[in-house]
């Protein structure tokens, strides 16, 4: 015979009995599955919505670049790269042009995570998805709307003609990897930080909230209950290393630009970097809000219902 007072809560069949004697009926499989799907959809909408708002300043900054501005930053790239000393570390610049399209695509694929590469080898659908995504990223770079530092190849990729303003920030990422112990640590933490945010979201979707008077049972239940109760905060905090590394990359880029750019264009670079960083901040906030919303919706639809005494 179980001692309810000792364990705090006892679940028999589909009923939860709390330590104060109240009984709750758990949601069935179909209802729980539907709740998870609905919660995931709502969370996705929240995340996309917040991120779209967050990228507005950055997209506006790109559109507001004049041809004269683009030329100034283009002419400053080589001097900044020479000043950085990155070439001695094996870093190189690849201009995102049609002539280099195949090379860029190859580099993007090479910089996929080990998990992405493994899944692509085992799953044709996922492989096609990654192929299309890589091609889309390449095209965006060719259009001068994005740039990247590819750490696996030590390559800085951007369109020199239209998007050289982003090169300073990408050189900053290269400095983080090759010349900064703290920056390198932050870069290595990116994968783990994203995994933490995904863990928070997964727990928010799959685990129900404890009813009042129900205590966790065992280490795993205690750990996942803590994550569930703080899922939004954890999802946001998981993105902090990304925000810090992005900010450090921008700071490094500005240091390179000092003495090379005029005060006017240095100021424009700083504003551009802040707007770009804001898009990452929006992604972190979006992840946190999406996770919280998903958890709330899941429990609203499929939370345990108290069984009233007859």
N, C-alpha and C positions, 0 to 999 in steps of 0.2 A: 504493500500500500504506500503510495507516494505521500510525502509530507509537503503540502502546498506552502506552509509557512517557511520551510527550509529553502525551497528553490525559488520562492517568490512568484512563480507563475507556472501553470501546468496546461499544456495543450493536449487535448484528447480529440482524436478524429479531426473535425474542422472547427473545434471550439477552443477559445482561449479563456482560461480562468485566471484572473489576476489575484494579487496577494490580498486584495480587499474583498474578494468574493464575487466580483462582477464577472459576467460571462459575455464573450463577444464571438460572433460567427465570422470566420474568415471568408473572403471572397473566393469563389470557385475559379478553376483554371481559365475558363473562357472569359470571365469578367476581368481577371487579372491580366490576361494576354491582351485584351482589348484596351485596358487601361495603359499598359506599357506602350502600345502602338500609338495611342492618342497623345500620351505624355511626350513621347519622342517627337511626334509631329509638331506639337506646340513648342517644345524646346528648340527644335530646328528653326521654326519661324522667328522665335525671339532672337536667337543667335544671329541669323541672317539679317534681321531687321536692324539690330544694334550695329552690326559690322558695316552695313550699308551706310548708315548715318555717320559712322566713324570715318569712313573713307571719303566723305564729301569734301572736307578741307584739302585732303591730299590730291584728289582728282582735280579740284579747282586750281591748286598750285601748279599742276602740270599744264593745264590749259592756259594759265596766265603767263607761262614762260614765253617771252618774245624771241624772235630770231636772233636779236642782238645779245640777249642773255645767254642763249644756247651757245653762241659763238664764243662768248667770254669763258664759259665753263669748259668748252671743248679745248680752247687754247691753253687752259691751265692744267689739264689732266696730266700731261707728260711731266711737267715740272713737279707736280704734287707726288706723282709716282716715284720720281727720282729722289725727291726729298724723303720719302717714306723708308727707303732702303729695302722695300719688299722684294725687289728683284733678286737680291742676294739670298732670299729665303725660298726662291723657286716660284714666287707668285708672278703671274703674267696677266695681261689684259687682252681680252678677245672682243673685238668690235662686233656688235650684233647686227650683221648685215646679211643679205641674201646669200652672199658668197660663203659665209661661215655658218649657214643654217644647219647643215648636217653635223658640223663639229659641235655646235651648241646643243643640239638634240642628244648627241652622244654623251656630252658632259652631264646634262640633266639626268639622263638615265643612270649614269655612273654614280651620281650623288643621291640616288634613292636609298632609303634605309635598307638594312639587311632583311628586315621583315617584309618590306615591299618587294624586294627582289625574289625572296623565297616564295611569297604568295603568287607572284607573276609566273614563276616556273611551274607551280602546281595547279593554278587556276586560270583557264583561258579567258574567262570573263573579266577577271581582275587584271590580267595582262593587257587586254584590250583597253580597259579603263585607264591604266597607267600610261599606255602608249598615247592615247588621245590627250590625256592631261599634259604629258611631256610636250606634245606638239603644240598645244594651246599656250603653254608657258613660253615656248620658243617664239611663237608668233607675236605674243605680247611684247617680248623683248625686241623683236625686229621692228615693231611699231614705235619703239621708244617710250613705252608706258611702264616698264619695270626693268629692274636690274638685279644682279645677284652676285654674291661671292660663293663660289662652289668649293668648299673646303677639301673634298676628296681629290680635286685636281689643282687646287691652289689657283683657280681661275676667277678673274673678275670679269663679268660679262655685262655689257650695256651697249646701247647704241650711241656712239660718239657724237653723231650729228645732232641728235635730238634729246639725248638724256644724259649728257655728261655731268649734269648737276648731281646726279645720284652716285657718281663714281667715288666721291669723297667718302660717303657713308660706307660703300662697299669696301674701299681701302681700309676703312676703320674696322670692318669685320675681319679682314685679312690680318690686320695688326693684332686684333684680339687673339686670333689663332696662333700666329707665328712669333709674336713679340710680347705678349702680355700673359702672365700666369693666371691672373684673375679672370681676364677675358676668355682664356682657353677653358678654364673651369666652367664659366657660365655657358660657353658653347656646348660643352659636354653634358651639361645639365638640361639642355633644351629637350632632348628626347625623354628624359625622366620626368621633366616638369609637365610635358604634354601628356605623358602616360598617367600622371597623378590626376590631371584634370579629367581624362577619359575614365579613370577608375571611379572618380566622384560621380560622374554622370551615369556610369553603369550601375553603381550602387543605388543612386537616386531612382533609377528606373526599375530595378529588379527587387529591391528590398522594400517591404512595407514599413511604415512608421509604427513604432510601438504604441499601444494604447496606454492610457493613463493607468498607472499601477502595475504595468508589465515591465519586468526587469530583464535585461539581457542575460543569456545563459551560455557561459563558456567564452573563451578568448576571442574566437572568430566572431561570434554574435556581438560581443562588446565592441570589437573593432569596427565592424560594419555598421553597427548602430551609431557609433560616434561619427563615422563618415556620413551616414544618412542624415543625421541631425545637423551636420555642418557642411552639407554637400556643396552649396553655393559658394561659401567662403573658401573651401578647399579647392574647388575648380578654379576660382579666381587666383588664389595664392599659388597654385601650380604654374600659372603663367608668368609669375614675377621674374624668374630668371631670364625669360625671353625679353621682357620689358627692360631689364637691367642691361642685358647684352646689347640690345638695340640702341639704348641710350648711350652706352659706352662707345659703340661703333660711331655714332654721330659725333660724339665729343672728340674722338680721335681724328675723324675726318675734318672737323673744323680746325683743329690744330695744324693739320697739313696745309689747309687753305690759307692760314694766316701768313701774310707777307707775300702771298702769290696773288690773291684776289684783292680787289679794291675794297675799302670799307663798305661801300654800297652793296657790292655783290657778295661779300662775306655775310652781311646782314640778311640778304635774301636767302643765302644758303642755310643759315640758322633757322629762319622761318620755315623754309621748305622741310628741313629735318624734323622740326617740331610737329608739323602737320603730318609727316609720314609716321612719326612715332605715335601720334594720336590714333592712327588706324590700328596699331598693335594694342594700344590701351583699350580701344573699343572691342577688339577681339577678346581680350581678357575679361572685360566687363560682360560682354555678350555671353561668354562661356559660363561665367558665374550666374548670371540671370537665367540663362537657358536651363542650367542644371537645377536651380531652385524651382523654376516654373515646372519643369518636368516632374520633379519630386512631388510638388503640390498637386498637380493634376492627377498623377498616378494614385496618390492616396485619397484624393477627393472622389475618384471613380470607384476604386477597389479597396478602400479602407475597411477594416473590420467593423461590423455593426453590432451594437450592444443588444443583447437578448434581454428583453424586459421580462421581469418576473410576473407570472400569471396569478 
